[in-house]
């Protein structure tokens, strides 16, 4: 492998994956709004350790023209990517009653429409044997209380990845859908400060992963050519039950929600 392209590579899981590929001696293009100085240093250190190179290409994932330009610039610098990973995303943890329609649309625009923008821009550059990976979430399989926007966006990403799998696997371009449970990233820290207490308690069902462990397992899954990548034992079990025993999963979540509502009373809508 000579080139890995990662959106959202300036922080969180995207940064973790970028560092791992750089340490292997692979060139990495980081497509993001920005990369702060601390994270630039981390990328430089990883590149130095692996004798590799990285470059930053500024883009807003909601702007399809900007995404296409950034992808084209990255290909011009490093060549066609062997793996193209969309890790750009945003979370919002609010119930429908507490959320403004504009907030819902913003999450859909970044997480779902952004996935489409990246796929549309990068697929024409992919060669046979390459891989497109979209980062969804375990919430794209289970959703959660207070996740009407985030859950809808990530269910959409899973659906998009599934459709693209049907369209491009026969042409030799492989697909992966990455569905991590909660991972301790800056995004999660922000959510814990502002999130709905019922939602935050329910998220403990699948646990919270150390980012290094999560990134190691995600990269290993990509190396193995897996379609659905769910890091973490609790995440795998939660995803399995939600997909294969939906009635049991729903009954358990409904029971937990009722229990938590007694601790955190919720007013009925009027």
Protein Blocks (a to p, Z undefined) as FASTA:
>chain_A
ZZdcdehklgcjllmmmmmmmmnopacddddfbdcfklmmmmmmmmmmnopacddddddf
klmklmmmmmmmmmmmnopafbdcdfbdcdddddfklpcfklmmmmmmmmmmmmmmmmmm
mmmmpcehiacdddfbfklmnopghilmmmmmmmmmmmmmmmmmmmmmmnopacdddddd
ddddfklmmmmmmmcfklmmmmmmnopadfklmmmmmmmmmmnopabdcehjklmmmmmm
mmmmmmlmmmmmmmmmmmmmmmmccdddZZ
